Amino acid sequence: MSADAEDSRPLIIIVVGAGLVGFAAAVALRREGHCVTIYETSSFKTELGAGLAVPPNTLRCLLGLGCTVANLSPVDNLCFTSMAYDGTAGMKSDSTDYEGHFGLPWIMVHRVDLHTELRRLALDSEGMGPPARLHLSHRVVSCDVDACAITLADGSVQGADVIIGADGIRSTIRAFVLGEDIPIPPSHTAGFRWLTHASDLDPYPELDWIVKTPPLGARLISAPIVPGKAGTKVDHRTIVIYACRGGRLVNVLGIHEDLRDQDSVAWNAPVTQEALLDFFADYHPRFRRLLELAKDVHIWQMRVVPPLQTWVNRRVCLMGDAAHASLPTLGQGFGMGLEDAVALGALLPKATPVSRVESRLVAYEKLRKERAEFVAKESFEQQHVPAKRGLYLRSTEMREQIMGYDVKEEAERVLRHLMAQK
Ligand SMILES: Cc1cc2nc3c(=O)[nH]c(=O)nc-3n(C[C@H](O)[C@H](O)[C@H](O)COP(=O)(O)OP(=O)(O)OC[C@H]3O[C@@H](n4cnc5c(N)ncnc54)[C@H](O)[C@@H]3O)c2cc1C
């Protein structure tokens, strides 16, 4: 192929993983005219039903990708109300005008609705650029970084100009990028997760404060904070509650210290309602009423990917949880992966020659790694270090740094700088 022809052709891009971030990457790159193929292990018959916080920086990215917010049936998060486990006022109650301050609201959505919307934007024949192609039930088993090719479980090999490992916290691609498999250590944190129909709360006026009493927003119910002196056990239990899907569903997440041997138990397992009630036995009856309505409860392990030596090896890169999974403390896990996707789309615009891909991926890592790893570190420390608990909600500066950020603007600035150096 002549140099001119190479310069004008779209990039051939493989995305490993069709989670929220894999689809977001496909959307960002198809909009630049590239040809994207996604390989996904699962068949998507069982998608995770749970709520997801979409703060202003995340929403800014979704809008930039062409997302129709109405398709997400959002619920505005107008405040955080914090209460103590015994029913008294908790460490803080904060109302913030996110829309007034950041120009966009903080919304709560259902993960399945968000996944469906990103999938539509990635695959729909109507969108900008060629629709991505999705191969379900296709597990990627290895990656040849030098050849920029993946091998699937059936033994077939697929080459590309760029390979993106958006394959989650237990990534396969990560070991090939790093040249070694690294352990993702237990965090000793887990969460009970379930959804309740809002109408199930109707008969109980003591639960009106959850989704009926304005201002609506996230409710946090924390166990007592015991100073972390030697020999003292810090109680990490926090129940986070918010409405999603147009207010018809209530998402509940009971975060706690996980005393099990996390390496020997499942990452996600069903638990009984009795076990749940037992776990929060000392909580006030009006909180326990909500637990009594719980059905189909699962316990999820949560881990943090430690800072990696690199996210990029030649024309292969990591993105989303594969690179920087965090605890949900800041509600920014997906947001950081989405910012990765938007950044890469901006750094690989239409007509990027293959010969420039390696240097653009280096720029991608430089732009993204420090910020995403900061969020991952804070998510752990704000869960585990007593003095840092609730810091994100207390610190205007930190909220500004995280939610006021415009990744597209930053990536375009980096690209202009790179182009000027040519
Ligand atoms: C309890 C909890 C609450 C959370 N709440 C929030 C929140 O409120 N806000 C927020 O922003 N974030 C939140 N997060 C974080 C957020 O859910 C994740 O950061 C995000 O979903 C990661 O998406 P991903 O696409 O990178 O990874 P995943 O969702 O893990 O997707 C990876 C995909 O890759 C596929 N895959 C894996 N290996 C292979 C392979 N070898 N070949 C092919 N396919 C493969 C998997 O099947 C999967 O579909 C929360 C997380 C947890 C655990």
The ligand as a Tripos MOL2 file, in Angstrom:
@<TRIPOS>MOLECULE
LIG
   53    58     1     0     0
SMALL
NO_CHARGES

@<TRIPOS>ATOM
      1 C1        -20.8440   -2.3110   43.2930 C.3       1 LIG1
      2 C2        -20.3350   -1.4080   42.2210 C.ar      1 LIG1
      3 C3        -20.9300   -0.1710   42.0300 C.ar      1 LIG1
      4 C4        -20.4320    0.7060   41.0570 C.ar      1 LIG1
      5 N1        -21.0210    1.9110   40.9150 N.ar      1 LIG1
      6 C5        -20.5200    2.7780   39.9940 C.ar      1 LIG1
      7 C6        -21.1080    4.0640   39.8110 C.ar      1 LIG1
      8 O1        -22.0740    4.4160   40.4970 O.2       1 LIG1
      9 N2        -20.5750    4.8990   38.8670 N.ar      1 LIG1
     10 C7        -19.4980    4.5310   38.1040 C.ar      1 LIG1
     11 O2        -19.0320    5.3390   37.2690 O.2       1 LIG1
     12 N3        -18.9390    3.3140   38.2460 N.ar      1 LIG1
     13 C8        -19.4140    2.4320   39.1590 C.ar      1 LIG1
     14 N4        -18.8590    1.2120   39.2870 N.ar      1 LIG1
     15 C9        -17.7360    0.8370   38.4250 C.3       1 LIG1
     16 C10       -18.2150    0.4240   37.0400 C.3       1 LIG1
     17 O3        -19.2470   -0.5240   37.1510 O.3       1 LIG1
     18 C11       -17.0490   -0.1650   36.2630 C.3       1 LIG1
     19 O4        -15.9520    0.7190   36.3340 O.3       1 LIG1
     20 C12       -17.4090   -0.3630   34.7870 C.3       1 LIG1
     21 O5        -18.5960   -1.1100   34.6420 O.3       1 LIG1
     22 C13       -16.2490   -1.0640   34.0870 C.3       1 LIG1
     23 O6        -16.5930   -1.3110   32.7600 O.3       1 LIG1
     24 P1        -15.6030   -2.0870   31.8080 P.3       1 LIG1
     25 O7        -16.2970   -2.1240   30.4840 O.co2     1 LIG1
     26 O8        -14.2320   -1.5200   31.9090 O.co2     1 LIG1
     27 O9        -15.4800   -3.5270   32.4250 O.3       1 LIG1
     28 P2        -16.5890   -4.6890   32.5250 P.3       1 LIG1
     29 O10       -17.9230   -4.1520   32.8030 O.co2     1 LIG1
     30 O11       -16.0340   -5.6950   33.4720 O.co2     1 LIG1
     31 O12       -16.6410   -5.2990   31.0560 O.3       1 LIG1
     32 C14       -15.6330   -6.1290   30.5540 C.3       1 LIG1
     33 C15       -16.2310   -7.0020   29.4710 C.3       1 LIG1
     34 O13       -15.1900   -7.7630   28.8690 O.3       1 LIG1
     35 C16       -15.6300   -9.0950   28.6820 C.3       1 LIG1
     36 N5        -14.4260   -9.9340   28.6580 N.ar      1 LIG1
     37 C17       -13.6040  -10.2150   29.7040 C.ar      1 LIG1
     38 N6        -12.5850  -10.9940   29.3050 N.ar      1 LIG1
     39 C18       -12.7710  -11.2100   27.9680 C.ar      1 LIG1
     40 C19       -12.0440  -11.9440   26.9880 C.ar      1 LIG1
     41 N7        -10.9240  -12.6060   27.3180 N.pl3     1 LIG1
     42 N8        -12.5060  -11.9630   25.7200 N.ar      1 LIG1
     43 C20       -13.6450  -11.2650   25.3850 C.ar      1 LIG1
     44 N9        -14.3860  -10.5600   26.2760 N.ar      1 LIG1
     45 C21       -13.9390  -10.5350   27.5440 C.ar      1 LIG1
     46 C22       -16.5340   -9.3560   29.8730 C.3       1 LIG1
     47 O14       -17.4200  -10.4270   29.6260 O.3       1 LIG1
     48 C23       -17.2310   -8.0150   30.0130 C.3       1 LIG1
     49 O15       -18.4230   -7.9430   29.2420 O.3       1 LIG1
     50 C24       -19.3340    0.3170   40.2490 C.ar      1 LIG1
     51 C25       -18.7640   -0.9490   40.4160 C.ar      1 LIG1
     52 C26       -19.2380   -1.7940   41.3930 C.ar      1 LIG1
     53 C27       -18.6040   -3.1550   41.5660 C.3       1 LIG1
@<TRIPOS>BOND
     1     1     2 1
     2     2     3 ar
     3     2    52 ar
     4     3     4 ar
     5     4     5 ar
     6     4    50 ar
     7     5     6 ar
     8     6     7 ar
     9     6    13 1
    10     7     8 2
    11     7     9 ar
    12     9    10 ar
    13    10    11 2
    14    10    12 ar
    15    12    13 ar
    16    13    14 ar
    17    14    15 1
    18    14    50 ar
    19    15    16 1
    20    16    17 1
    21    16    18 1
    22    18    19 1
    23    18    20 1
    24    20    21 1
    25    20    22 1
    26    22    23 1
    27    23    24 1
    28    24    25 2
    29    24    26 1
    30    24    27 1
    31    27    28 1
    32    28    29 2
    33    28    30 1
    34    28    31 1
    35    31    32 1
    36    32    33 1
    37    33    34 1
    38    33    48 1
    39    34    35 1
    40    35    36 1
    41    35    46 1
    42    36    37 ar
    43    36    45 ar
    44    37    38 ar
    45    38    39 ar
    46    39    40 ar
    47    39    45 ar
    48    40    41 1
    49    40    42 ar
    50    42    43 ar
    51    43    44 ar
    52    44    45 ar
    53    46    47 1
    54    46    48 1
    55    48    49 1
    56    50    51 ar
    57    51    52 ar
    58    52    53 1
@<TRIPOS>SUBSTRUCTURE
     1 LIG1         1 GROUP 0 **** ****
